[in-house]
Amino acid sequence: MRSADAMEPPGAALRHDWSREEILALFELPFMDLLYRAQQVHRAHFDPNRIQVSTLLSIKTGACPEDCAYCPQSAHHHTELDVERLLPVEAVVAEARAARERGATRFCMGAAWRQPRDRDLERVIEMVRAVKAEGLETCLTLGMLTREQARRLAAAGLDYYNHNLDTSPEFYGEIISTRTYEDRLQTLEHVREAGLHVCAGGIIGMGESRADRAGLLQQLANLPKHPESVPINLLVRVEGTPLADVEPPDPFEFVRTIAVARLLMPASRVRLSAGRTDMDDSLQALCFLAGANSIFHGERLLTTPNPEADRDRRLFERLGLVPD
């Protein structure tokens, strides 16, 4: 095993062979050293003062058959969430136009399905084409996909597909029982083979250990190709879900996770995703310093709150960040 100090310098070739021990060695670096190294790598691959802005819309809400312990949309939990059918294309396009006017360059659409049915996929393909016609990049998160479904979405012009691994293989069974880890990896394989950009990350603060956080990042970094987008979510604790009362993680541990993700996947967009309403401006600034260079913009993320657009604009101005 190589020590953390012996690892490649900033800008070195991308790796797909990280060991758990190497990743834990990065987590254990002094905080200032870790952020310094992450910022070096970040600057080698990106303009440090630019940030990519996406908007996420729930196009079909609730009644999901999966039992993900963090999710208010699961039919297994009692969260008083209003169930909504698949939105009309016109409504989605109106939301996309509003997102573009607020500065978003990518529009992400999520549906609470285990896997889309073919007739539902046809309607979603209409949405993809209509949103692209508005000049926005498109992203979908619909659950598992077959190889043929991934190909159909690619043929329709979809840019990105999101399918998170959520946590390490070892901790996964504590969070979800209705879908296996291998199911998730297979969907990512189908998406990658179809030529779509991959968006895949996980959730921090579900009661996992540091070793589990290292395990999640190891899985992502050792994929045949690094995900182009890596969302790192801070758990939003929702009443009625099994994780409603879990102890939140140390904020510095969350920043460490962002920094290690940047070191392992130097050329990927690392997205500061769910949970930003629980972060003050100083914590978000530390995350950007650690290598996060993408956010979700808008007042909601599927069904949970997100900082208002004006707050983000003010934060960007104070930090000198320019939206892509």
N, C-alpha and C positions, 0 to 999 in steps of 0.2 A: 504493500500500500504506500502510495506517495503521501507525504505530509502536505498540509495546506500550503506551506511556504514553497513547496516544490512544484506547484501547479503552473500551467501555462500562463504566460503574461497576457495582458489585454490584447485583443485582436487576433489571438491564436486560432487555429482551425477548430471548428465545432466538434465536440465529442459526443459519443453515444454509448460510452462504456463506463459511466460513473459507478463507483461502488458506494454502498451505504456508508462505509467508514469514511471515505473521502468527503462525502456530503456532510456528515456529522462534524467532521473536522472544521468545515467552513462555518457551520452554525456556532461552533465553540470559539471562534476567533473573538478577540476583544471587539466590542461593538464598533469603535471608531475605525479599527483596521478593516473590519468587514465592509463598512460603508465606503471607505476610501477605495477598496478594491472594486466594489460593485460600481462606483461612479467612474472609475477608470475604464472598466469594460463597457459601461453604458456610453461613454463619450467616444469609444473606439467604433461604435456601431450606429449611434444616433446623435442627432442634435439634442443636447441636454435641455434646451429651452423650448422644445416643441412637444406638444402632447396631442395624441389622437383622441377624438371625441366620438363616442357612439351613443345611440339611444336604443333602449330595449322596450318592446311593447308586447304585452300578453295578448295573443290573438285568439286563444281559447283557454279559459280559466277554470280550474278546479276539477273535482271528480276524477283525479288521476288514480289508476289502480295500483300504482307503486306505493311502497310503505316507507319511503325515505324519511328518516326521523326528524330531519330539519325542515321539511317542506309543508307549508300551510295548504298546499293544493292537493295533498294526498287525501283520498277518500277514506283512509284508515284513521284520520285524525279529525277532531272536532274543533275547528278554528273559526266557525261562523263566517267562512268565506262564501261570498256569493258566486255560484256556479254560472258561467257564461258560455254560450255556444261559440263556435267559430265566427269571428267577425266578418262582416261583408268587406269585399275588396275596397269599396269606396271609402269606408271608415279607416281602413289601414293606410290608404294613400293620403288621406287628410292628415293623419298623425305623422306620416313620413314627411310631408311638406312642412308641418310645424317644426319637426325636429331639425330639418335642414335650415330653416330660418333661425333657429337657436344656435346654429353652428355645428351640428352633427354632420359627419361625413359617412358614417356607417349606420344602417338601420337594421336592428336585430329583432326578429319576431320569434316568440316562444309559445308553444302549445303544450298543455298538460296532457300528453299522451304517453303511453308506454311505447307505442310504435304507431305511426300514422297509417290509416287505411288508404288504399289506392285512390278512392273517390275523394277523400279529404286532401290527399296530396295534389290532386288536380287543382283544387281551389287555392292551395298554398302556392303552387306554381304561378297562378294568375297574379297573386300578390307580389311574388318575386319580380316578375316582369314589369308590373306597374310601378313598383318602388324603384327599380333600376332606371325606368324611364324618367324618374324625377332627379336623376343624377347622383344617386346615393349608392354606396356599396351595400350589399345585402348579406345578412347572416340569418340562419335559422337554428332553432333548437327544438326538436320535435320528439326526442326520445331515440330509441334504437332505429336503425335503418338497415334494410337489406342492401345487397350490392346493387341490385337493379334500381332501387329507389334512389340511391346515391347518384347513380348514373343519370337518372331522369332529372334530378335537381341540377346537376352539372350542365346538362344539355339545355336547361331552362335559363342558364346564366347566373346561377347562385354563386356568390363569391366565397362565403365562409359557412362552415357548419360547426356549431358548438355541441360538444358532448363531454362533460366534465367527468374526471375519474373520482372526484370528491375527496378521497383520502388514500391511505396506503392499503395494499392488499390485506395486510394483517388486521387492520382496524375496520375494514369495510363491512364485515359481517355484523358489527355492532350498530351499524347505521341503516343498512338496507338488507332485506331478505328476498325481495321479489325479482331482483336482477343481479346476475353475477358480475364479478370484476371482468371475467373473460368476455361477457356480453358487451361491456363497454369498450374493451380493447378491440373487439371485432368490428363494432360500428366505426371506430376511428380508422381501422384498416380499410373498410369499405369507402369511407369518405376520402381518405388519402389516395386510394387506387383510382377513384373517379376524377381525380385532379382538382378537387376542391381544397381551399385553404382550411386548415384545421384550427379550431379554437377549443382548447382543452386546459382545464385547471382544476381547482379544488376549493375546499372550504376549511378555514382555520377557526378553531374555537369550539369544536364539537366534543371536547373531552379527550382528544388524541394526545399522544406524547410527542416530544421532539423527534423521536425516532420515526414516528408515523408521518410527521411533516417531511422529514428527510426521505421517507419511503415514497410519498406522493411525488415529490420532485424528481426522485430517481426514475420512477416510471415514465414521467413526462419527458425528461431529458434523454432517456435511453430508447425512446421511440425511433424507428428508422429515419424519421425526419422530425425535427423539433416543431411543435405547434407554432403556427405563425402568430397566434394570440394565446396568451396564458392568463386567464382571469384568476386572481387570488381574492377569494371572498372571505370576509369576516362574518361569522355566523350571525344572522339576525334572529334573535330568540323570540319566537312567536307563541303566545298562549295557546294551549291545546295541542302543541306538538311535544313529543317526548323529550326534546332538548330545550324546552322553555326555561328551565332553571339551571342549566349548566353554567359553570363558572367561566366568565370570559377570560381569554388569554392575556398575559402581560403584553401591553402595547409594543414594547421593544421586541418581544418575540415575534410579533406580527411583522415588524419592520425587518427583522432578521430573515424571515421567510421570503419577503420580497427581494432582499439583497441576494440571497442564495439562488433564488430563481433567476435573477439577472446573470449571475456568474455561470450557472449551468446552461442557460439558453440565451447566449449573448445577443443574437440577432432577432429574437422574438419580441413582440410587443407584450409587455407585462402590464396587465390591466388591474388597476385598483377598482374593485368591483363592488359587490354587495357589502353593506355594513358601514358605508361612509357617513351615514347620519350619526353613528356612534363615535366618530372620529372628529377631534377638533382640528383646526387648520394646521396647528403645529405638527400633529401626528401625520396628516396627509403630506405636509411638506417633507417630512423625514422619509416617507414612502417614495416620493418623487426623487429625493436625493439617493435613495437606495436602488433606483432603477426603474420604478414604475413610470410608464410613459403613455398610459391610456386610461380613460375613465368612461363610465356610463354617465350620461348627461340626461337630465330630466327628473321629474318629481317622483317617479315610481320605477321600481325594477320588478317587472311582472306583478307581484302583489304586495311588495314591501316598499316602504318609503325610501327616497333618495334625496340628496340635497337639492335645493332649488337652483335653477339655472343662474339666477343673479348671484347667489352665494359663490358658485363656481367661478363666474366671471370675475368677481371681486378678488377671489383667491388667486386666480391666474395673474391678474394685474399686479397684485402685491408681490408675487414670486417672479414676475417677468416671463411667464409661460405663454406661448403662442399656440393656439389650437391649430392642428393640421387640417 
